[in-house]
Amino acid sequence: FISALQACTDFKTSHEQAIELQGRAVELMTHGENDSALVLFHKAIELDTTYYYPYASMVPIYLERKQFDKALQATNKVIEIKPELAEAWTFAGILYDKQGDSLRAKTFYKRSIE
């Protein structure tokens, strides 16, 4: 029981740390320090793999760099973690459309309205 309780406490602490890193990373993005922001987003993910915000926050950086595959990977991780988030399905559809895969995009668009 104590080890289970400790695991819950550790998770909460890790989640809180991930939230803090996420906030610092977003602040870095506002100052154009995207490389440093990416480092913090990845650290936040290491701390809490169930926290989808860092993945979502990395997408604009990847888009700015025209790294559409990475943007799509991050968006798909958001969908994996939080499948009820319609916006992620829609955005993945947009990215697939941008890559010329309209058929796959249509599947994601449909899923976003289910």
MARNUMI-173531 format. One record per atom (N, C-alpha, C, O): atom name; x, y, z; residue in one letter. Coordinates in Angstrom, 3 decimals, decimal comma, padded with zeros to 6 digits, m for minus. Layout:
BEGIN
("CA"; (X; Y; Z); "A");
...
//
This chain:
BEGIN
("N"; (000,821; m001,199; 000,000); "F");
("CA"; (000,000; 000,000; 000,000); "F");
("C"; (000,865; 001,263; 000,000); "F");
("O"; (000,594; 002,209; m000,739); "F");
("N"; (001,893; 001,269; 000,822); "I");
("CA"; (002,751; 002,450; 000,912); "I");
("C"; (003,457; 002,716; m000,413); "I");
("O"; (003,588; 003,865; m000,834); "I");
("N"; (003,914; 001,639; m001,071); "S");
("CA"; (004,583; 001,860; m002,363); "S");
("C"; (003,599; 002,389; m003,401); "S");
("O"; (003,977; 003,213; m004,234); "S");
("N"; (002,350; 001,936; m003,372); "A");
("CA"; (001,332; 002,444; m004,289); "A");
("C"; (001,050; 003,916; m004,001); "A");
("O"; (000,904; 004,720; m004,922); "A");
("N"; (000,974; 004,259; m002,733); "L");
("CA"; (000,748; 005,649; m002,342); "L");
("C"; (001,928; 006,519; m002,774); "L");
("O"; (001,742; 007,634; m003,261); "L");
("N"; (003,120; 006,008; m002,594); "Q");
("CA"; (004,327; 006,738; m003,009); "Q");
("C"; (004,323; 006,955; m004,517); "Q");
("O"; (004,684; 008,033; m004,990); "Q");
("N"; (003,918; 005,941; m005,274); "A");
("CA"; (003,861; 006,059; m006,734); "A");
("C"; (002,884; 007,158; m007,141); "A");
("O"; (003,160; 007,917; m008,070); "A");
("N"; (001,746; 007,250; m006,453); "C");
("CA"; (000,781; 008,304; m006,752); "C");
("C"; (001,360; 009,676; m006,449); "C");
("O"; (001,170; 010,623; m007,213); "C");
("N"; (002,063; 009,778; m005,340); "T");
("CA"; (002,684; 011,039; m004,964); "T");
("C"; (003,745; 011,426; m005,983); "T");
("O"; (003,833; 012,590; m006,373); "T");
("N"; (004,552; 010,462; m006,416); "D");
("CA"; (005,583; 010,732; m007,415); "D");
("C"; (004,956; 011,188; m008,723); "D");
("O"; (005,456; 012,115; m009,361); "D");
("N"; (003,858; 010,541; m009,130); "F");
("CA"; (003,194; 010,937; m010,368); "F");
("C"; (002,728; 012,379; m010,278); "F");
("O"; (002,944; 013,164; m011,201); "F");
("N"; (002,101; 012,723; m009,192); "K");
("CA"; (001,597; 014,082; m009,037); "K");
("C"; (002,748; 015,075; m009,090); "K");
("O"; (002,647; 016,112; m009,746); "K");
("N"; (003,816; 014,768; m008,417); "T");
("CA"; (004,976; 015,641; m008,425); "T");
("C"; (005,535; 015,760; m009,836); "T");
("O"; (005,874; 016,858; m010,277); "T");
("N"; (005,634; 014,651; m010,541); "S");
("CA"; (006,123; 014,674; m011,922); "S");
("C"; (005,194; 015,485; m012,810); "S");
("O"; (005,648; 016,248; m013,663); "S");
("N"; (003,894; 015,319; m012,608); "H");
("CA"; (002,926; 016,070; m013,409); "H");
("C"; (003,061; 017,566; m013,133); "H");
("O"; (003,056; 018,376; m014,060); "H");
("N"; (003,178; 017,921; m011,885); "E");
("CA"; (003,339; 019,338; m011,543); "E");
("C"; (004,622; 019,905; m012,146); "E");
("O"; (004,644; 021,038; m012,625); "E");
("N"; (005,685; 019,110; m012,118); "Q");
("CA"; (006,939; 019,561; m012,721); "Q");
("C"; (006,781; 019,704; m014,232); "Q");
("O"; (007,316; 020,639; m014,828); "Q");
("N"; (006,056; 018,790; m014,847); "A");
("CA"; (005,821; 018,860; m016,287); "A");
("C"; (005,043; 020,123; m016,639); "A");
("O"; (005,342; 020,782; m017,635); "A");
("N"; (004,054; 020,457; m015,830); "I");
("CA"; (003,264; 021,673; m016,058); "I");
("C"; (004,167; 022,906; m015,960); "I");
("O"; (004,067; 023,827; m016,771); "I");
("N"; (005,034; 022,910; m014,975); "E");
("CA"; (005,954; 024,044; m014,800); "E");
("C"; (006,894; 024,176; m016,008); "E");
("O"; (007,101; 025,275; m016,523); "E");
("N"; (007,451; 023,060; m016,446); "L");
("CA"; (008,339; 023,090; m017,612); "L");
("C"; (007,596; 023,549; m018,858); "L");
("O"; (008,129; 024,312; m019,664); "L");
("N"; (006,371; 023,082; m019,010); "Q");
("CA"; (005,533; 023,497; m020,137); "Q");
("C"; (005,376; 025,011; m020,149); "Q");
("O"; (005,526; 025,648; m021,191); "Q");
("N"; (005,077; 025,578; m019,001); "G");
("CA"; (004,906; 027,031; m018,904); "G");
("C"; (006,176; 027,785; m019,239); "G");
("O"; (006,140; 028,798; m019,938); "G");
("N"; (007,300; 027,290; m018,739); "R");
("CA"; (008,585; 027,936; m019,054); "R");
("C"; (008,905; 027,822; m020,536); "R");
("O"; (009,440; 028,755; m021,134); "R");
("N"; (008,577; 026,678; m021,130); "A");
("CA"; (008,851; 026,471; m022,552); "A");
("C"; (008,013; 027,425; m023,406); "A");
("O"; (008,517; 027,998; m024,373); "A");
("N"; (006,758; 027,594; m023,057); "V");
("CA"; (005,892; 028,515; m023,797); "V");
("C"; (006,431; 029,939; m023,683); "V");
("O"; (006,417; 030,695; m024,654); "V");
("N"; (006,898; 030,292; m022,510); "E");
("CA"; (007,491; 031,621; m022,316); "E");
("C"; (008,712; 031,792; m023,222); "E");
("O"; (008,891; 032,850; m023,824); "E");
("N"; (009,544; 030,768; m023,321); "L");
("CA"; (010,701; 030,827; m024,218); "L");
("C"; (010,266; 031,004; m025,667); "L");
("O"; (010,893; 031,745; m026,424); "L");
("N"; (009,190; 030,321; m026,050); "M");
("CA"; (008,674; 030,457; m027,415); "M");
("C"; (008,285; 031,907; m027,721); "M");
("O"; (008,514; 032,396; m028,828); "M");
("N"; (007,704; 032,580; m026,747); "T");
("CA"; (007,279; 033,965; m026,978); "T");
("C"; (008,469; 034,879; m027,216); "T");
("O"; (008,319; 035,966; m027,773); "T");
("N"; (009,656; 034,440; m026,793); "H");
("CA"; (010,877; 035,214; m027,009); "H");
("C"; (011,697; 034,661; m028,174); "H");
("O"; (012,845; 035,058; m028,378); "H");
("N"; (011,101; 033,746; m028,935); "G");
("CA"; (011,779; 033,202; m030,100); "G");
("C"; (012,857; 032,179; m029,796); "G");
("O"; (013,648; 031,830; m030,672); "G");
("N"; (012,897; 031,700; m028,577); "E");
("CA"; (013,912; 030,727; m028,174); "E");
("C"; (013,350; 029,308; m028,326); "E");
("O"; (013,174; 028,582; m027,348); "E");
("N"; (013,077; 028,941; m029,571); "N");
("CA"; (012,388; 027,687; m029,851); "N");
("C"; (013,225; 026,444; m029,562); "N");
("O"; (012,681; 025,428; m029,129); "N");
("N"; (014,521; 026,504; m029,791); "D");
("CA"; (015,355; 025,336; m029,481); "D");
("C"; (015,305; 025,020; m027,989); "D");
("O"; (015,157; 023,864; m027,593); "D");
("N"; (015,428; 026,047; m027,182); "S");
("CA"; (015,360; 025,847; m025,723); "S");
("C"; (013,968; 025,385; m025,308); "S");
("O"; (013,826; 024,552; m024,413); "S");
("N"; (012,959; 025,919; m025,951); "A");
("CA"; (011,585; 025,512; m025,647); "A");
("C"; (011,399; 024,026; m025,949); "A");
("O"; (010,794; 023,303; m025,157); "A");
("N"; (011,913; 023,573; m027,082); "L");
("CA"; (011,787; 022,151; m027,428); "L");
("C"; (012,447; 021,263; m026,392); "L");
("O"; (011,926; 020,199; m026,060); "L");
("N"; (013,590; 021,692; m025,880); "V");
("CA"; (014,269; 020,914; m024,841); "V");
("C"; (013,361; 020,774; m023,625); "V");
("O"; (013,228; 019,683; m023,069); "V");
("N"; (012,737; 021,871; m023,213); "L");
("CA"; (011,859; 021,820; m022,037); "L");
("C"; (010,596; 021,014; m022,304); "L");
("O"; (010,118; 020,305; m021,419); "L");
("N"; (010,045; 021,114; m023,519); "F");
("CA"; (008,876; 020,295; m023,852); "F");
("C"; (009,219; 018,809; m023,739); "F");
("O"; (008,444; 018,026; m023,190); "F");
("N"; (010,374; 018,432; m024,256); "H");
("CA"; (010,779; 017,022; m024,182); "H");
("C"; (011,010; 016,574; m022,734); "H");
("O"; (010,693; 015,439; m022,377); "H");
("N"; (011,553; 017,450; m021,918); "K");
("CA"; (011,736; 017,113; m020,497); "K");
("C"; (010,389; 016,957; m019,804); "K");
("O"; (010,213; 016,074; m018,964); "K");
("N"; (009,441; 017,818; m020,158); "A");
("CA"; (008,090; 017,710; m019,584); "A");
("C"; (007,463; 016,370; m019,960); "A");
("O"; (006,808; 015,730; m019,137); "A");
("N"; (007,666; 015,953; m021,197); "I");
("CA"; (007,131; 014,674; m021,655); "I");
("C"; (007,782; 013,520; m020,910); "I");
("O"; (007,110; 012,552; m020,553); "I");
("N"; (009,091; 013,617; m020,672); "E");
("CA"; (009,784; 012,580; m019,900); "E");
("C"; (009,203; 012,466; m018,496); "E");
("O"; (009,094; 011,366; m017,953); "E");
("N"; (008,834; 013,587; m017,915); "L");
("CA"; (008,276; 013,586; m016,559); "L");
("C"; (006,862; 013,032; m016,511); "L");
("O"; (006,483; 012,366; m015,548); "L");
("N"; (006,079; 013,307; m017,553); "D");
("CA"; (004,689; 012,855; m017,562); "D");
("C"; (004,276; 012,547; m018,998); "D");
("O"; (003,921; 013,450; m019,756); "D");
("N"; (004,324; 011,294; m019,360); "T");
("CA"; (004,015; 010,877; m020,726); "T");
("C"; (002,521; 010,980; m021,039); "T");
("O"; (002,126; 010,841; m022,197); "T");
("N"; (001,691; 011,220; m020,031); "T");
("CA"; (000,250; 011,351; m020,260); "T");
("C"; (m000,192; 012,808; m020,412); "T");
("O"; (m001,383; 013,078; m020,570); "T");
("N"; (000,737; 013,729; m020,368); "Y");
("CA"; (000,455; 015,160; m020,460); "Y");
("C"; (000,598; 015,578; m021,925); "Y");
("O"; (001,702; 015,579; m022,470); "Y");
("N"; (m000,510; 015,928; m022,551); "Y");
("CA"; (m000,492; 016,165; m023,999); "Y");
("C"; (m000,079; 017,582; m024,398); "Y");
("O"; (000,298; 017,801; m025,549); "Y");
("N"; (m000,140; 018,531; m023,496); "Y");
("CA"; (000,162; 019,914; m023,854); "Y");
("C"; (001,547; 020,124; m024,466); "Y");
("O"; (001,668; 020,879; m025,430); "Y");
("N"; (002,591; 019,488; m023,944); "P");
("CA"; (003,899; 019,700; m024,590); "P");
("C"; (003,916; 019,272; m026,057); "P");
("O"; (004,511; 019,946; m026,899); "P");
("N"; (003,263; 018,155; m026,357); "Y");
("CA"; (003,188; 017,727; m027,755); "Y");
("C"; (002,477; 018,780; m028,599); "Y");
("O"; (002,950; 019,151; m029,673); "Y");
("N"; (001,342; 019,255; m028,104); "A");
("CA"; (000,572; 020,261; m028,837); "A");
("C"; (001,367; 021,554; m028,998); "A");
("O"; (001,274; 022,225; m030,026); "A");
("N"; (002,133; 021,893; m027,995); "S");
("CA"; (002,888; 023,147; m028,032); "S");
("C"; (004,086; 023,091; m028,968); "S");
("O"; (004,560; 024,128; m029,433); "S");
("N"; (004,573; 021,903; m029,245); "M");
("CA"; (005,708; 021,769; m030,161); "M");
("C"; (005,290; 021,959; m031,616); "M");
("O"; (006,116; 022,314; m032,457); "M");
("N"; (004,027; 021,729; m031,915); "V");
("CA"; (003,552; 021,762; m033,304); "V");
("C"; (003,856; 023,094; m033,998); "V");
("O"; (004,362; 023,074; m035,120); "V");
("N"; (003,572; 024,248; m033,386); "P");
("CA"; (003,877; 025,505; m034,093); "P");
("C"; (005,360; 025,667; m034,443); "P");
("O"; (005,698; 026,227; m035,486); "P");
("N"; (006,225; 025,182; m033,580); "I");
("CA"; (007,665; 025,265; m033,865); "I");
("C"; (007,984; 024,431; m035,096); "I");
("O"; (008,685; 024,885; m036,000); "I");
("N"; (007,465; 023,210; m035,122); "Y");
("CA"; (007,726; 022,343; m036,267); "Y");
("C"; (007,136; 022,920; m037,557); "Y");
("O"; (007,745; 022,814; m038,621); "Y");
("N"; (005,972; 023,519; m037,463); "L");
("CA"; (005,363; 024,119; m038,651); "L");
("C"; (006,193; 025,297; m039,155); "L");
("O"; (006,409; 025,451; m040,357); "L");
("N"; (006,649; 026,115; m038,226); "E");
("CA"; (007,495; 027,251; m038,596); "E");
("C"; (008,755; 026,788; m039,319); "E");
("O"; (009,246; 027,461; m040,225); "E");
("N"; (009,264; 025,649; m038,913); "R");
("CA"; (010,481; 025,089; m039,517); "R");
("C"; (010,165; 024,217; m040,738); "R");
("O"; (011,061; 023,631; m041,346); "R");
("N"; (008,895; 024,144; m041,079); "K");
("CA"; (008,432; 023,307; m042,197); "K");
("C"; (008,776; 021,825; m041,988); "K");
("O"; (009,032; 021,088; m042,940); "K");
("N"; (008,775; 021,423; m040,734); "Q");
("CA"; (008,995; 020,019; m040,373); "Q");
("C"; (007,630; 019,372; m040,153); "Q");
("O"; (007,232; 019,062; m039,031); "Q");
("N"; (006,929; 019,182; m041,279); "F");
("CA"; (005,552; 018,723; m041,219); "F");
("C"; (005,430; 017,310; m040,652); "F");
("O"; (004,450; 017,002; m039,973); "F");
("N"; (006,408; 016,449; m040,921); "D");
("CA"; (006,367; 015,096; m040,358); "D");
("C"; (006,410; 015,138; m038,835); "D");
("O"; (005,669; 014,413; m038,172); "D");
("N"; (007,274; 015,985; m038,278); "K");
("CA"; (007,358; 016,106; m036,820); "K");
("C"; (006,091; 016,727; m036,244); "K");
("O"; (005,627; 016,333; m035,173); "K");
("N"; (005,536; 017,697; m036,960); "A");
("CA"; (004,277; 018,307; m036,509); "A");
("C"; (003,173; 017,263; m036,477); "A");
("O"; (002,359; 017,234; m035,553); "A");
("N"; (003,151; 016,410; m037,487); "L");
("CA"; (002,139; 015,358; m037,549); "L");
("C"; (002,361; 014,319; m036,460); "L");
("O"; (001,398; 013,850; m035,853); "L");
("N"; (003,608; 013,954; m036,202); "Q");
("CA"; (003,904; 013,001; m035,131); "Q");
("C"; (003,439; 013,550; m033,783); "Q");
("O"; (002,828; 012,832; m032,991); "Q");
("N"; (003,729; 014,821; m033,528); "A");
("CA"; (003,314; 015,433; m032,267); "A");
("C"; (001,788; 015,479; m032,169); "A");
("O"; (001,222; 015,205; m031,111); "A");
("N"; (001,132; 015,825; m033,266); "T");
("CA"; (m000,331; 015,881; m033,276); "T");
("C"; (m000,926; 014,491; m033,039); "T");
("O"; (m001,909; 014,345; m032,313); "T");
("N"; (m000,334; 013,494; m033,645); "N");
("CA"; (m000,820; 012,131; m033,430); "N");
("C"; (m000,614; 011,673; m031,986); "N");
("O"; (m001,409; 010,890; m031,468); "N");
("N"; (000,441; 012,155; m031,337); "K");
("CA"; (000,624; 011,834; m029,913); "K");
("C"; (m000,478; 012,483; m029,078); "K");
("O"; (m000,969; 011,886; m028,121); "K");
("N"; (m000,863; 013,697; m029,438); "V");
("CA"; (m001,971; 014,354; m028,737); "V");
("C"; (m003,224; 013,501; m028,872); "V");
("O"; (m003,943; 013,289; m027,895); "V");
("N"; (m003,485; 013,014; m030,074); "I");
("CA"; (m004,662; 012,169; m030,313); "I");
("C"; (m004,573; 010,876; m029,503); "I");
("O"; (m005,568; 010,422; m028,938); "I");
("N"; (m003,391; 010,292; m029,450); "E");
("CA"; (m003,197; 009,054; m028,693); "E");
("C"; (m003,486; 009,268; m027,205); "E");
("O"; (m004,109; 008,427; m026,556); "E");
("N"; (m003,029; 010,394; m026,681); "I");
("CA"; (m003,191; 010,683; m025,255); "I");
("C"; (m004,602; 011,171; m024,932); "I");
("O"; (m005,174; 010,807; m023,904); "I");
("N"; (m005,151; 011,992; m025,812); "K");
("CA"; (m006,464; 012,610; m025,551); "K");
("C"; (m007,351; 012,488; m026,790); "K");
("O"; (m007,593; 013,474; m027,486); "K");
("N"; (m007,833; 011,275; m027,061); "P");
("CA"; (m008,593; 011,035; m028,292); "P");
("C"; (m009,905; 011,808; m028,398); "P");
("O"; (m010,450; 011,946; m029,493); "P");
("N"; (m010,404; 012,301; m027,306); "E");
("CA"; (m011,659; 013,064; m027,352); "E");
("C"; (m011,451; 014,519; m027,775); "E");
("O"; (m012,421; 015,264; m027,910); "E");
("N"; (m010,215; 014,928; m027,984); "L");
("CA"; (m009,912; 016,305; m028,369); "L");
("C"; (m010,109; 016,475; m029,878); "L");
("O"; (m009,219; 016,161; m030,668); "L");
("N"; (m011,277; 016,971; m030,265); "A");
("CA"; (m011,652; 017,089; m031,682); "A");
("C"; (m010,676; 017,955; m032,471); "A");
("O"; (m010,405; 017,686; m033,641); "A");
("N"; (m010,154; 018,989; m031,829); "E");
("CA"; (m009,239; 019,892; m032,520); "E");
("C"; (m007,992; 019,167; m033,019); "E");
("O"; (m007,470; 019,494; m034,084); "E");
("N"; (m007,516; 018,196; m032,263); "A");
("CA"; (m006,325; 017,449; m032,668); "A");
("C"; (m006,611; 016,617; m033,914); "A");
("O"; (m005,780; 016,542; m034,819); "A");
("N"; (m007,785; 015,994; m033,961); "W");
("CA"; (m008,168; 015,222; m035,138); "W");
("C"; (m008,259; 016,132; m036,362); "W");
("O"; (m007,790; 015,778; m037,444); "W");
("N"; (m008,863; 017,298; m036,185); "T");
("CA"; (m008,993; 018,247; m037,286); "T");
("C"; (m007,615; 018,706; m037,762); "T");
("O"; (m007,344; 018,751; m038,962); "T");
("N"; (m006,759; 019,041; m036,813); "F");
("CA"; (m005,436; 019,530; m037,194); "F");
("C"; (m004,626; 018,447; m037,901); "F");
("O"; (m003,913; 018,732; m038,863); "F");
("N"; (m004,733; 017,218; m037,433); "A");
("CA"; (m004,051; 016,117; m038,124); "A");
("C"; (m004,574; 016,007; m039,548); "A");
("O"; (m003,801; 015,771; m040,476); "A");
("N"; (m005,871; 016,175; m039,726); "G");
("CA"; (m006,450; 016,165; m041,065); "G");
("C"; (m005,848; 017,246; m041,947); "G");
("O"; (m005,525; 017,002; m043,110); "G");
("N"; (m005,699; 018,426; m041,398); "I");
("CA"; (m005,097; 019,531; m042,147); "I");
("C"; (m003,661; 019,176; m042,556); "I");
("O"; (m003,248; 019,427; m043,689); "I");
("N"; (m002,917; 018,595; m041,625); "L");
("CA"; (m001,531; 018,230; m041,928); "L");
("C"; (m001,457; 017,136; m042,994); "L");
("O"; (m000,597; 017,179; m043,873); "L");
("N"; (m002,352; 016,164; m042,913); "Y");
("CA"; (m002,375; 015,132; m043,955); "Y");
("C"; (m002,743; 015,745; m045,305); "Y");
("O"; (m002,167; 015,383; m046,331); "Y");
("N"; (m003,704; 016,676; m045,304); "D");
("CA"; (m004,062; 017,373; m046,538); "D");
("C"; (m002,847; 018,102; m047,104); "D");
("O"; (m002,588; 018,054; m048,307); "D");
("N"; (m002,115; 018,769; m046,239); "K");
("CA"; (m000,932; 019,527; m046,658); "K");
("C"; (000,110; 018,608; m047,301); "K");
("O"; (000,855; 019,026; m048,187); "K");
("N"; (000,152; 017,362; m046,848); "Q");
("CA"; (001,101; 016,399; m047,398); "Q");
("C"; (000,538; 015,691; m048,633); "Q");
("O"; (001,192; 014,825; m049,214); "Q");
("N"; (m000,677; 016,068; m049,026); "G");
("CA"; (m001,267; 015,494; m050,229); "G");
("C"; (m002,026; 014,195; m050,005); "G");
("O"; (m002,401; 013,527; m050,969); "G");
("N"; (m002,259; 013,828; m048,754); "D");
("CA"; (m002,978; 012,593; m048,441); "D");
("C"; (m004,419; 012,937; m048,050); "D");
("O"; (m004,800; 012,836; m046,884); "D");
("N"; (m005,203; 013,341; m049,037); "S");
("CA"; (m006,574; 013,788; m048,780); "S");
("C"; (m007,474; 012,681; m048,260); "S");
("O"; (m008,380; 012,935; m047,467); "S");
("N"; (m007,232; 011,465; m048,699); "L");
("CA"; (m008,048; 010,349; m048,236); "L");
("C"; (m007,872; 010,136; m046,731); "L");
("O"; (m008,847; 009,986; m045,995); "L");
("N"; (m006,634; 010,126; m046,296); "R");
("CA"; (m006,372; 009,976; m044,861); "R");
("C"; (m006,894; 011,194; m044,105); "R");
("O"; (m007,446; 011,057; m043,013); "R");
("N"; (m006,724; 012,375; m044,675); "A");
("CA"; (m007,213; 013,594; m044,031); "A");
("C"; (m008,713; 013,504; m043,780); "A");
("O"; (m009,200; 013,886; m042,716); "A");
("N"; (m009,433; 012,996; m044,766); "K");
("CA"; (m010,890; 012,879; m044,648); "K");
("C"; (m011,273; 011,997; m043,455); "K");
("O"; (m012,240; 012,282; m042,750); "K");
("N"; (m010,510; 010,932; m043,240); "T");
("CA"; (m010,752; 010,046; m042,102); "T");
("C"; (m010,612; 010,806; m040,786); "T");
("O"; (m011,412; 010,625; m039,868); "T");
("N"; (m009,599; 011,649; m040,703); "F");
("CA"; (m009,373; 012,420; m039,482); "F");
("C"; (m010,446; 013,494; m039,307); "F");
("O"; (m010,901; 013,745; m038,191); "F");
("N"; (m010,848; 014,126; m040,408); "Y");
("CA"; (m011,920; 015,123; m040,315); "Y");
("C"; (m013,204; 014,485; m039,797); "Y");
("O"; (m013,877; 015,041; m038,929); "Y");
("N"; (m013,537; 013,318; m040,333); "K");
("CA"; (m014,743; 012,610; m039,893); "K");
("C"; (m014,664; 012,282; m038,408); "K");
("O"; (m015,632; 012,457; m037,668); "K");
("N"; (m013,511; 011,809; m037,988); "R");
("CA"; (m013,356; 011,431; m036,583); "R");
("C"; (m013,524; 012,642; m035,661); "R");
("O"; (m013,987; 012,511; m034,528); "R");
("N"; (m013,144; 013,809; m036,156); "S");
("CA"; (m013,224; 015,015; m035,309); "S");
("C"; (m014,665; 015,399; m034,976); "S");
("O"; (m014,906; 016,099; m033,992); "S");
("N"; (m015,623; 014,948; m035,787); "I");
("CA"; (m017,024; 015,312; m035,521); "I");
("C"; (m017,841; 014,180; m034,934); "I");
("O"; (m019,046; 014,322; m034,723); "I");
("N"; (m017,196; 013,066; m034,672); "E");
("CA"; (m017,928; 011,928; m034,073); "E");
("C"; (m018,153; 012,131; m032,596); "E");
("O"; (m018,748; 011,277; m031,939); "E");
//
